[in-house]
C-alpha cells in the first residue's frame, strides 16, 4: 500500500547523499537524473521542493561547471522542478523565488560553457521558459547578464528545433515587455520630478 512517509524518506536519503558526496560528479549526475523522473509525480515534486532539491541541483552545477553530464541532467531536473503546478502559474513561486537569479545565471553559464551542445541548449531554453511562466520572474531574467545573447545564440545554432525557437522567442518578447514597462515608469517618474521642480521654481520665496 502507498505510504507517503516512505516516499518522503526516500527523497531525504537522496538529497542527503548529494550533500554528503557533493564532489562525486558521477553521483551528482545520477542524483539529478533521479530528480528528473521524481519531479513528474506531484507528491514527490512537493517533497523535493520542500526539502531543498533546487539547492541540491544548483550546488551540483556550481561544483561541476565543466562536467557535461552534471550540467545536462541538472538542467533537465530544473525543467520539471521550476514549472508552476497550478492554473494561476504561481504554484511553486514561493519555493524557488529566492533561487531564481541563481537558477537563471547557472542555466546561462551551462549554455555558454557547452554552447555547441544542442541538447544542453535545448534544456536550458526550457528552464528559462518555465521560469518565465511566472510573471514575477521575468524581470529577473531580464536582469540576468547574457540572457538575451544566449537566447539569440540558441535560435542561431538550433534553427530546426521548434521548441528552442518558440521558447527563446517567447522569453525575449516577455523580457521586452518588462523592459518597455520599466522605461515608461522611469519616464513618468522623471516627468513627475520635473513638474515638481518647475512648480517649486515658480513658488514665491519667503519674504
C-alpha positions, 0 to 999 in steps of 0.5 A: 500500500502507498505510504507517503512517509516512505516516499518522503524518506526516500527523497531525504536519503537522496538529497542527503547523499548529494550533500554528503558526496557533493564532489562525486560528479558521477553521483551528482549526475545520477542524483539529478537524473533521479530528480528528473523522473521524481519531479513528474509525480506531484507528491514527490515534486512537493517533497523535493521542493520542500526539502531543498532539491533546487539547492541540491541541483544548483550546488551540483552545477556550481561544483561541476561547471565543466562536467557535461553530464552534471550540467545536462541532467541538472538542467533537465531536473530544473525543467520539471522542478521550476514549472508552476503546478497550478492554473494561476502559474504561481504554484511553486513561486514561493519555493524557488523565488529566492533561487531564481537569479541563481537558477537563471545565471547557472542555466546561462553559464551551462549554455555558454560553457557547452554552447555547441551542445544542442541538447544542453541548449535545448534544456536550458531554453526550457528552464528559462521558459518555465521560469518565465511562466511566472510573471514575477520572474521575468524581470529577473531574467531580464536582469540576468547578464547574457540572457538575451545573447544566449537566447539569440545564440540558441535560435542561431545554432538550433534553427530546426528545433521548434521548441528552442525557437518558440521558447527563446522567442517567447522569453525575449518578447516577455523580457521586452515587455518588462523592459518597455514597462520599466522605461515608461515608469522611469519616464513618468517618474522623471516627468513627475520630478520635473513638474515638481521642480518647475512648480517649486521654481515658480513658488514665491520665496519667503519674504 
